Amino acid sequence: MANYVCDDFAIFMVADGLGGHHAGEKASQYFCRGVLMQLPHFQPLLAQQRNPGSIVVQWMDAAVAEMKVLFAGDDNAALAHTTCAILYLDKQQAITIHCGDSRIYKLNQQQLLWRTRDHSLTQKLLDEGKITEAEMARHPEQNQLTRSISISNVHNVDIHVYPAIVEGECFVLCSDGFWEHVKESELHQLSIAPSLQDYLKKLVKLTVFRAAGRSDNVTVQVVRAEMCDMTLR
């Protein structure tokens, strides 16, 4: 998990590593580090709003190149994969970038508006109408991903550009260890809870309890627009 916030823009990230011998942990850390290292080169281009999707592709490629440098000489580099959920915000736009089964949800005070589509076998089964949304988390193939980020995989992210965040809107970025154990009604409370930080702490504890030791990564960030300011809890 990482973020960078300033007056003109902000970026929030959740990454969930995959691979043995701590390779996944390194993959998630190195990828996030690469994204932040390359941010000064690509953020000015994004601010111009000229073909942001193409700029993001170049940005992610540059981040993977940084991963390769950081993994140099590491025998476990080939095993190292990570998912990602990235939210970029400025005063003109909101951009989501995701790969794997780490998710981004968008909510307002009335409802859950949408979530990113997982790159997984269970998402495929859901799209085909073979399982329901509620059945995804309990499905035996939930952890079977169809995409991830590694030093050999580029152009592997989905990118979407939206209007700028407005007061009352909320984004949730999370790993599968969080969303698998949260009900939609509980998730929606993140957009309206009077004390966001307190409610989020309670919800994380609840997900850990429900996982009963079956999840090794419960990671979540919440970005909520209050009084026309971007607020992170």
ZIDAPE-V83883 format. One record per pair of residues at least 4 apart in sequence whose ideal C-beta (glycine too) atoms are under 7 Angstrom apart, sorted by sequence separation. I is the first residue (numbers start at 1). J is the second residue. D is the distance in Angstrom with one decimal. If there is no record, write none. Layout:
BEGIN
{{I,J,D} {I,J,D}}
END
This chain:
BEGIN
{{19,23,3.5} {22,26,6.0} {23,27,6.2} {24,28,6.5} {25,29,6.4} {26,30,5.7} {27,31,6.1} {28,32,6.4} {29,33,6.2} {30,34,6.2} {31,35,6.5} {32,36,6.5} {33,37,6.0} {34,38,6.2} {35,39,6.7} {38,42,5.9} {39,43,5.4} {42,46,6.2} {43,47,6.4} {51,55,6.4} {52,56,6.1} {53,57,6.7} {54,58,6.8} {55,59,6.2} {56,60,6.3} {57,61,6.4} {58,62,6.3} {59,63,6.5} {60,64,6.5} {61,65,6.5} {62,66,6.7} {63,67,6.8} {64,68,6.8} {65,69,6.9} {66,70,6.3} {67,71,6.0} {76,80,6.2} {98,102,6.5} {107,111,7.0} {118,122,7.0} {119,123,6.9} {121,125,6.5} {122,126,6.4} {123,127,6.3} {124,128,6.4} {131,135,4.2} {135,139,5.9} {149,153,5.8} {165,169,5.1} {174,178,3.9} {176,180,5.4} {178,182,6.3} {182,186,5.2} {183,187,7.0} {184,188,6.4} {189,193,5.2} {195,199,6.1} {196,200,6.0} {197,201,6.5} {198,202,6.6} {199,203,6.2} {200,204,6.3} {201,205,6.6} {202,206,6.3} {203,207,6.5} {204,208,6.5} {205,209,6.4} {206,210,6.3} {207,211,6.2} {211,215,3.9} {225,229,6.9} {5,10,4.3} {19,24,4.0} {89,94,5.3} {107,112,5.1} {108,113,6.3} {118,123,3.9} {125,130,4.4} {126,131,5.6} {131,136,6.4} {137,142,6.4} {148,153,6.7} {174,179,5.3} {182,187,5.3} {225,230,6.0} {226,231,4.9} {4,10,6.8} {18,24,4.4} {46,52,5.4} {71,77,4.0} {98,104,5.9} {107,113,6.1} {117,123,5.7} {125,131,4.7} {136,142,6.4} {190,196,6.8} {193,199,3.8} {4,11,5.1} {17,24,2.8} {87,94,6.9} {88,95,4.2} {105,112,6.3} {106,113,4.6} {126,133,6.5} {149,156,5.8} {223,230,6.3} {224,231,5.2} {3,11,6.3} {17,25,4.8} {19,27,6.4} {96,104,5.0} {106,114,5.4} {131,139,6.2} {3,12,4.5} {46,55,5.6} {71,80,6.7} {87,96,5.9} {122,131,6.7} {147,156,5.3} {190,199,6.8} {223,232,5.6} {224,233,6.9} {3,13,6.5} {17,27,4.8} {45,55,4.8} {105,115,4.7} {126,136,6.0} {189,199,6.1} {190,200,6.7} {208,218,5.6} {2,13,4.7} {17,28,3.8} {86,97,4.0} {104,115,6.8} {207,218,5.5} {221,232,6.9} {222,233,5.3} {1,13,6.6} {16,28,6.3} {86,98,6.9} {103,115,5.4} {104,116,4.7} {1,14,5.4} {15,28,3.8} {42,55,5.8} {84,97,6.9} {85,98,4.8} {103,116,5.3} {84,98,6.3} {122,136,4.6} {204,218,6.0} {84,99,5.2} {103,118,6.9} {172,187,6.6} {15,31,5.8} {42,58,6.8} {83,99,5.9} {84,100,6.9} {204,220,6.5} {15,32,5.4} {42,59,4.1} {83,100,2.8} {85,102,4.1} {87,104,6.1} {101,118,4.3} {122,139,4.8} {186,203,6.1} {83,101,5.9} {84,102,6.1} {85,103,6.0} {98,116,4.7} {101,119,6.9} {172,190,5.9} {13,32,5.3} {83,102,4.1} {85,104,4.9} {100,119,5.5} {101,120,5.0} {122,141,6.0} {96,116,6.4} {99,119,6.2} {121,141,4.7} {122,142,5.2} {170,190,6.0} {200,220,7.0} {38,59,5.7} {170,191,4.0} {182,203,6.7} {13,35,6.4} {200,222,5.9} {121,144,4.3} {38,62,4.3} {120,144,6.2} {38,63,5.5} {120,145,5.2} {121,146,6.7} {182,207,5.9} {119,145,5.9} {120,146,6.1} {181,207,4.1} {196,222,6.3} {119,146,4.8} {11,39,6.6} {35,63,4.5} {38,66,6.7} {119,147,3.6} {196,224,6.0} {34,63,3.5} {37,66,5.5} {178,207,5.5} {181,210,4.1} {2,32,4.4} {34,64,6.8} {181,211,5.5} {85,116,7.0} {4,36,6.2} {31,63,6.0} {34,66,3.2} {190,222,5.4} {33,66,6.8} {34,67,5.3} {191,224,6.7} {200,233,5.8} {2,36,6.4} {9,43,6.1} {177,211,6.6} {4,39,6.6} {180,215,7.0} {31,67,5.5} {197,233,4.5} {30,67,4.6} {33,70,6.9} {60,97,6.8} {196,233,4.2} {177,215,3.7} {56,95,6.4} {177,216,6.9} {30,70,4.3} {177,217,4.5} {178,218,5.1} {30,71,6.5} {52,93,6.9} {56,97,6.0} {177,218,4.3} {178,219,6.5} {46,88,6.8} {116,158,6.9} {175,217,5.0} {177,219,6.9} {178,220,4.7} {47,90,6.1} {49,92,5.8} {52,95,6.1} {137,180,3.8} {175,218,6.8} {49,93,6.5} {101,145,6.1} {137,181,7.0} {175,219,4.3} {100,145,5.2} {174,219,6.4} {174,220,4.1} {100,147,6.0} {173,220,6.9} {99,147,5.4} {100,148,5.0} {172,220,6.6} {173,221,4.6} {99,148,6.4} {99,149,5.3} {172,222,5.4} {31,82,5.3} {35,86,6.9} {170,222,6.6} {171,223,4.5} {23,76,4.1} {27,80,3.7} {31,84,6.5} {170,223,6.9} {26,80,5.8} {27,81,5.7} {28,82,4.2} {170,224,4.4} {21,76,4.9} {27,82,4.1} {23,79,4.3} {24,80,6.2} {169,225,5.1} {23,80,3.8} {24,81,6.5} {99,156,5.4} {168,225,6.6} {21,79,6.9} {24,82,6.4} {99,157,4.6} {167,225,5.1} {20,79,6.0} {98,157,6.4} {109,168,5.0} {166,225,6.1} {167,226,6.8} {19,79,4.1} {97,157,5.1} {98,158,5.6} {108,168,5.5} {165,225,4.8} {167,227,6.5} {19,80,4.8} {108,169,5.3} {167,228,5.2} {19,81,5.5} {97,159,5.4} {18,81,4.2} {106,169,6.9} {107,170,4.6} {18,82,6.4} {95,159,6.8} {96,160,4.9} {17,82,4.7} {83,148,6.0} {84,149,6.0} {106,171,5.7} {107,172,7.0} {165,230,6.6} {16,82,6.5} {82,148,6.5} {95,161,5.3} {105,171,6.9} {15,82,4.9} {16,83,4.6} {81,148,4.0} {82,149,5.1} {104,171,6.2} {105,172,4.2} {15,83,6.4} {81,149,6.6} {93,161,5.8} {94,162,4.5} {15,84,4.8} {81,150,4.6} {93,162,6.7} {94,163,6.9} {104,173,5.3} {80,150,6.1} {93,163,6.8} {94,164,6.0} {13,84,6.7} {14,85,4.6} {93,164,5.7} {94,165,5.3} {103,174,5.8} {92,164,5.6} {102,174,6.8} {112,184,5.9} {13,86,4.9} {91,164,5.9} {102,175,5.2} {77,151,5.9} {102,176,6.8} {11,86,6.8} {12,87,4.7} {101,176,4.7} {112,187,6.5} {89,165,5.7} {103,179,5.5} {112,188,5.6} {11,88,5.0} {111,188,6.9} {10,89,4.8} {9,89,6.4} {71,151,5.8} {9,90,4.1} {107,188,5.8} {8,90,6.3} {105,187,6.5} {109,191,5.5} {8,91,7.0} {68,151,4.8} {107,190,6.8} {108,191,6.3} {109,192,5.3} {67,151,5.3} {87,171,5.4} {107,191,4.2} {64,149,6.8} {16,102,5.2} {87,173,5.9} {15,102,6.9} {64,151,6.4} {14,102,5.3} {85,173,4.5} {64,154,5.4} {61,154,5.1} {60,157,5.5} {57,155,6.2} {56,159,4.9} {53,159,5.0} {53,161,6.5} {52,161,5.3} {31,149,5.8} {27,150,6.7} {18,148,6.1} {87,223,6.4} {89,230,6.0} {14,173,4.4} {16,175,4.2} {14,174,6.1} {16,176,6.8} {12,173,5.8} {14,175,5.9} {16,217,5.3} {16,219,6.7} {14,219,5.2} {14,221,5.9} {12,221,5.2} {12,223,5.8} {1,219,5.3} {3,221,6.8} {1,221,6.1} {10,230,5.6} {12,232,7.0} {5,232,6.6} {3,232,6.6}}
END
